[in-house]
Amino acid sequence: MTSHYTFIYDGECPFCNHFAELLEIKSKINNINILDGRKNLTLIKSLIEKGFDLDRGAILLKDDEILHGADAINTICRQINNPSSSLLFLLTRVFKSDKRTKMIFPLLVRARRLALISKGISTSLI
């Protein structure tokens, strides 16, 4: 059975936005829906109620499972085979490793926060 994925990201974050675009255009994953969390606040509120805050990392819905942060990035990168972008190729090689993802991910969260603050945008979606 093929899993269906919904990748939820912060559309105001330049890093998240670029990764989401690469996923959509270059990943060759057919069974993925990509959502900007800032445009889907009802969904974000329901995820926050379940303990999944987009401010602490991207969210991946895999069928009935919710993956968050490093686990979301690691899981989606494991689904990408032969990406048609050199950047996505590099990212998937780095983030297919659970250990590397967990080590690097906190730095990505900080970079997102700094990017948003420098743009004068709230890091919180709600």
VOGU-3710 file (C-alpha; in Angstrom, 3 decimals, decimal comma):
1> mtshytfiyd> 0,000/0,000/0,000  1,281/3,446/-0,909  1,250/6,037/1,846  -0,180/9,496/1,309  1,742/12,468/2,708  0,784/16,007/3,631  3,793/18,231/4,294  2,960/21,361/6,307  5,514/24,170/6,428  5,797/27,870/7,310
11> gecpfcnhfa> 5,305/29,786/4,064  6,931/32,916/5,489  10,203/31,114/6,223  12,499/31,401/3,191  14,216/28,069/3,959  10,952/26,196/4,539  9,411/27,779/1,473  12,305/26,755/-0,770  12,317/23,191/0,580  8,548/22,921/0,025
21> elleikskin> 8,954/24,182/-3,567  11,696/21,623/-4,183  9,466/18,886/-2,755  6,588/19,917/-4,961  8,517/20,407/-8,198  11,630/18,243/-8,003  11,070/15,398/-5,527  9,097/13,090/-7,842  6,830/12,128/-4,925  3,388/11,728/-6,499
31> ninildgrkn> 1,366/11,127/-3,362  2,159/14,348/-1,503  0,117/17,408/-0,652  2,102/20,481/0,393  0,426/23,089/2,602  1,525/26,483/3,847  0,584/26,420/7,523  -0,054/30,175/7,547  -2,825/29,669/4,989  -4,344/26,714/6,866
41> ltliksliek> -4,819/28,061/10,390  -7,742/25,758/11,271  -5,518/22,743/10,615  -2,633/24,375/12,522  -4,888/25,003/15,542  -5,987/21,356/15,597  -2,362/20,191/15,353  -1,305/22,533/18,186  -4,078/21,048/20,332  -2,485/17,635/19,692
51> gfdldrgail> 0,962/18,973/20,692  2,429/19,660/17,238  3,528/23,288/16,859  4,798/24,432/13,458  7,017/26,936/15,281  9,119/23,958/16,423  9,356/22,338/12,996  7,573/21,158/9,889  4,752/18,657/10,237  4,217/15,611/8,070
61> lkddeilhga> 0,939/13,746/8,013  1,603/10,215/6,801  -1,738/8,497/6,428  -3,026/8,612/10,050  0,389/9,280/11,617  1,701/12,744/12,566  5,446/13,340/12,343  7,011/16,551/13,584  10,295/18,411/13,228  13,339/16,219/12,577
71> dainticrqi> 11,152/13,115/12,228  9,042/14,813/9,548  12,084/15,934/7,535  13,825/12,572/7,901  10,712/10,638/6,829  9,980/12,759/3,760  13,622/12,748/2,655  13,596/8,942/2,789  10,788/8,989/0,210  12,802/10,959/-2,346
81> nnpsssllfl> 14,658/8,916/-4,927  16,641/10,471/-7,782  15,589/14,096/-7,261  15,982/16,345/-10,301  17,655/19,118/-8,301  21,226/19,099/-7,040  20,188/20,954/-3,859  17,406/18,469/-3,148  19,848/15,632/-3,864  22,226/17,062/-1,245
91> ltrvfksdkr> 19,436/17,657/1,292  18,077/14,134/0,916  21,542/12,648/1,391  22,024/14,659/4,576  18,534/14,175/6,015  18,015/10,497/5,166  20,210/9,822/8,195  18,140/9,940/11,366  21,207/10,776/13,446  22,322/13,679/11,209
101> tkmifpllvr> 18,780/15,024/11,001  18,369/15,094/14,781  21,761/16,793/15,141  21,221/19,457/12,448  17,502/20,143/12,878  17,741/22,436/15,954  20,042/24,701/13,902  17,425/24,879/11,151  14,742/25,897/13,654  17,009/28,699/14,926
111> arrlaliskg> 17,791/29,818/11,363  14,045/29,971/10,615  13,410/32,090/13,696  16,254/34,483/12,825  15,032/34,793/9,228  11,478/35,584/10,347  12,591/38,064/13,007  14,843/39,830/10,473  11,816/40,150/8,164  9,665/41,469/11,035
121> istsli> 7,368/38,433/10,936  6,056/36,604/13,988  7,533/33,146/14,523  4,204/31,968/15,912  1,447/31,233/13,421  -1,404/31,743/15,861
//
